[in-house]
Structure formats: C-alpha cells, structure tokens
C-alpha cells in the first residue's frame, strides 16, 4: 500500500484591524458581591455590586419556587454579601443560595453536587474476601 501526499501551497490573506481600545480599558470583575435581590413570577433577579444582573429561574431552586411570594421576600444577605439566606425561624423557607454556584462553569457545580452527595452517604461495609483453600495436588510418581 502506498500513500501519496500532495503539498498544497495555499496562500492566506491576513487582514489586520486597528485595536480601538487597550485591554486596560475593559472591566473584568474581581469579586462577586450581592447588592439587591428581587423576584417576579418566574425569576429571582440578583443585582451585583459590579453592575451585572443575574436572573435565575425559580424552577432551579425548588424550595423558593414552591414558596409563597411573601415568604420569598423574607431573605437575608450574608455578611460577606455572597449568599442569600432564608432562616426557617423567620419564614417557611429553609435554604441558602451561593451566587458563585450560578456563575461558575457547570463542571465545577457538578463536582460540588457530587461532594455534597458524599457528605450524607454512609460508609459502605467493607467486603470480606472469601478465602478458598484448594486441596493439595497429589504428586505424580
């Protein structure tokens, strides 16, 4: 079997564009902090201190989704302004939301969920290995 390779000399035309703004002119958030939380029929809208607005479907948070609208409003923002907390002593909801959970890539979240599942898992019983003893073979004479 022979393989024949052809060399192709394609010329690419490179078009250059003028950079309008340097990288220092762009804003990249360094931290995520809560400023304001509001609800509508379908979403929880979270305004961040850097100007972004995060809208999370209520269906993603079953405890909040199934609660009455007046109960949703009984939240507190954590001291470090990274979590929304519903205290069960003050309302019918017992939940907390970390903003970073909704801003990070999905693979980090699935890793976190896997870690949470293992927190409550009971250690599996150790398997005992059965030892089978073979009869010694008779030696051939």
PyMOL commands that set and color helices and strands:
alter all, ss='L'
color gray80, all
select helices_A, chain A and resi 23-25+58-60+62-65+69-72+99-102+106-119
alter helices_A, ss='H'
color red, helices_A
select strands_A, chain A and resi 34-39+43-48+53-57+75-77+83-86+95-98
alter strands_A, ss='S'
color yellow, strands_A
deselect
rebuild
show_as cartoon
